[in-house]
């Protein structure tokens, strides 16, 4: 008898075919709508495998309803949507898809930095709205990137990818991380500094740290007040790391020049969110890893994790390794 699997969103056909070869599959196929919690409550009761996304809330109450669940394969690098402790307690493996989106997300982060600094979205809208009447010396002037100072908060693989791109613009690079990265300092000339120093000296601050209880509201009113009035904040990590109310007030009061945001505390972000009223905010719908190649690779890796676990083996990207001791 094939193991039963529930997939919470439409995935690439090649990935779906691979899973269907060995599993009995049900799928939530409304592509642009996350599976409702009450549907997931029903579907999780009998399945051995769950193929999930970051948009799926997999808490203790949900896991209590799962009678046979062996593995939760999250098609994402992050896994803060899953109650890891509850999963481990019930002997369920949790996996993620790290390493496959580094370069794509680094590309995107630097593109967002460029777009925000040079007011590209604002300028494109200006043209389309018929406001462009003549060339003017100070029309839609932005901030230079070349030889500016870049501050990276969270020097992981994606952070290092952004630094590689920054060096092509002869940027000075500062970074703050829980642990010092001598190899990044030697390879890229990055300077390790205290976070307050980074905030004071950087022209661009890129938030690249994972979302954890320790990083919730890591960038709040105090941190924003330390930044230059001409500085730009970029967040392609996770919503909730930057306090959105504090960011709005800093931007509104001219204490910060601009922000580029791909992530929000609540997603999708409400259309009446105060940040969306500001012309100096470039807001995008969490598309940091959204290239066809990368998303397909992520989907296939999530399938590999799922099928390996269902075969009774340790999947390559097991997050809660303590489950192996149970």
N, C-alpha and C positions, 0 to 999 in steps of 0.2 A: 504494500500500500504506500502510495506516495505521501511524503510529508505535506501538510497543509500550510500555506503561506498567504498572508494578507499584505498587499502592497497599497500604500496610502495615497499614491498619486500616479499619474501617467508617467512612464519612464520610456527610454528609447526602445524601439521594437527589438533590436538585437539583444538587449539585456533581458527583456521580457521573455523572448523565445528561449533563451538560455535557462531561465528559471523554470519555465513551463516544461522543459524536457525532463526534469526530475521532480517537480513539485506540482501539487494540486493548487492552483492559484486563483485567488479572488482579488480584484483591484478596484479602488475608488477611481473612476475615470473622468470625473469632472475636473479638467485640467487646471483651471484657475481658481478653484475653490478647495480649501483644505477639508479633509474628511472631518465631519462633525464628531465631537467627542462621544455623543450618544451612539453613533454608528460604530465607532471604534470599540466602545464598550461591548457591543454585541459581537463584533467580528473577532475580537481577541480571545473570546472564551475557549475556542477549540483549537486554534492554530498552533503549530509548532514554531513557526517563524513569522516575524513581523519586519517588513521592509519600510522604514519610516523616513520622514524628513524633519527638519528643524521646526516646522510649523505644527508638528504633532505633539501635543502635551501628553507625555507618558508618565503619569504620576503613580504613587503607591496605590491609590484607590483603583486605578485602571488595572494595574498589575495583579491586584488581588482577584480580579475576575478571570485571569488567565489560568486555565487548568493544565495546559500542556506546553506552554511557551518555553522554548529553549534559547532562542536568540532574537535580539533586536538589532537589526542592521540599519544604522543611521546613515543616510546618504548626505553626509556633511562632515566637515572637520570638527565642528562643535558638537556637543552632546548635552548642553545644559537644559534641553527639553525633556531629558530622561532622569528619573530618580534612580541614580546609580546604586545607592545603598539598598533601596527596596529590591532592585533587580538582582543584586548579589545575594541578598538574603533568601531570595526564592530560587537561586541557582540558575538565573538567566544570564547568558552572555550578552554584552553590549559591545558593538563595534562601530567604528567610524571610518572616514575616508581621507586620511591625512596625506600630505606630500604631493597630491596630484594637481592642486590648484595654485601652487606657489607662484609660478611665473605669470599665470593669467591674472591673478589678483594683484601682483606687483605692477603689471602693465596698467591695470585699471586704476590702481591707487595713484600712480604718477599721472595718468591721464586726467583724473579728477582734480589733482593738484594744479595741473596746467589750465584746465577749464575754469577753475575757480579763480586762479590768479589773473587770468586774462579775460575774465568775464564773458566767456564764449557763449554760454546759454543765454545770458542777458542780452548780448549783442545780436544773437540770432533772432531772438524774439523782437528786439528793437527794429530789425530790418523787416521782418514779416508783418509787423504792425504798421508799416508805412511811416515810421518816424525818422528814417534816414533821409535827410534833406540835402546835406552837403558834407564834404570832408571838413573836419574841425580838429585843431591841434590837440585838444584835451577830451575829445569825445570818447567815452567808454575806456578811459585809461585804466590799466591794471597794475599789477606788481610784477617785477622781474624775477625770474627763477635763476638765471645764470649768476653764479657766484654768491647766491644767497645762502643762508644757514638753514639747514633742515634738521629738525629734532624728531627722533624716532622713539616713541614710548612702546617698548616691547620688541626686542631685537630677536625675533624668531626667524624662521625661514623666509616668510613673506617680507618681514622688515629688512632682512639682508637683500632680498630682491629689489626692494625700493631703493636701497642704498646704491646698488649697482647701477641703477638707472640715473640716480642723482649725480654720480661721479661723472657722467657724460656731460653734465651741466656745470661742472667744476664747483659743485656745492660743498660747503663745509658741513660735515655731518656730526651731530651730537646724538648720543643715545642714552636712554635710561632703561635698565632691565633689572629683574630680581637678582640675576647673577651676571657678573662681568663676562664679556665675550672677547678674550684676547685675540682670537683668530680673526674676528671681524675688524678689530682695531688694526691688526697688521695688514690684512688683505685690502681693506677699504679706506684706511686712515680715519676710521670713526673714533670719536672721542667719548669716553665714558664720563658722564657727569651726573650730579644729583638732579632730580626732576625739577626742582625749583630753578636751578641754573639753566636747564634746558628750556624751560618755559620763558625765562627772561631773555635769553639770547637768540632764540630761533625766530626766523621769519616765517617758517612753515612748521607746524607740529602735526605729525601723523600718528594717530592712535592705532597701534597694531597689537595690543595686548589681548589675551583671551578674556572672556567674560567670566568672572568668578565672584564669590561674595566679597573678596578683598578688592576687586577692581570696580565694584558697583559705585557709581558717582565718583570715580577716581578724579575726573576733571569737573570741578564745581566752581562756585563763585570765586573762591580764594585763588584757585589755580588760574582761572581765566584772567583775574586781575593782575597776575604777574606777567602776562604776555604783552608784547608790544601792541600798540594801537594799530600798527600796520600789518600785524601777523594774521596768518590764515590757519585755521584748524581743519584737518581732514580726518574723518573717521570712516574706515572701511572694515572695522573689526566687528563690534557688536553694539547694539543699542543698549543703553543703561550704563555704559562706561562714562559717557559724557552726560552731565546733568542738563537736560534740554531747557528747563526753565531758566537756569543760570546762563546758558549759552544765548538764549533769546535776548535776555536783558543786556548782556555784554555787546551783542551785535546791534541791538536797537539803540543803545546809548553811545555807540561809536567807540567802545572800549576794545573792540576787536574788528578787524577789517572785513573778514569774510569767513565762511565755513563751507566745506564740501562734505556732504553726508550721504552715505549709501545705506546706513542702518539707523533704526529708530527703536526707542524703548518698546513701543507697541507697533506691530506691523500687521497689515499695511497701515501706514501713518494716516491719521484722519485728515481730510482735506481742509478742515478748519484749524489745523495745528498752527499755533502762532509762528513757528519757524518758516512755514510756507508763505507767509505774508511778506517776508523780507527779500528784497532784490539781491542782497549780498549772500544768499544761501543757495548753493547748488544742491538740490535734493533729488536723489535717484532711488529706484525701487529694489534695493538689495541685489544688485547684479554683478558684484565684484568678481565672481568666478564664471560669469555667463558667456563662455565661448562654447561653441558646439563640441569641439574636441574635448575640452575639459569636463563639461557636464556628462558627456558620454563615458569618459574614463572614470569619473566618479561613480556613475551608475553601475558600470561593470565591476568596479572594486567592491561596491556594496553587495553586489550579487555574489562575488567570490567569498566575501565574509559570511554571507548568509548560508550558502551551500556548503562551505567547509564546516561550519558549526553544525548544520543539520546532518552532516556525515559523521558526526561524533569526534571531529578533530578540532584542534585549537585554531581559530581563524587568525589570519595574519595581522589584523588590526584590532585586537581585543583591548578594550578600554579598562574594564573592571577585572583585572587579572586575579584579584582575590577570590573570584568565583571558582577558580581552578582548585582552590584549597578546600572547597566544600564537598 
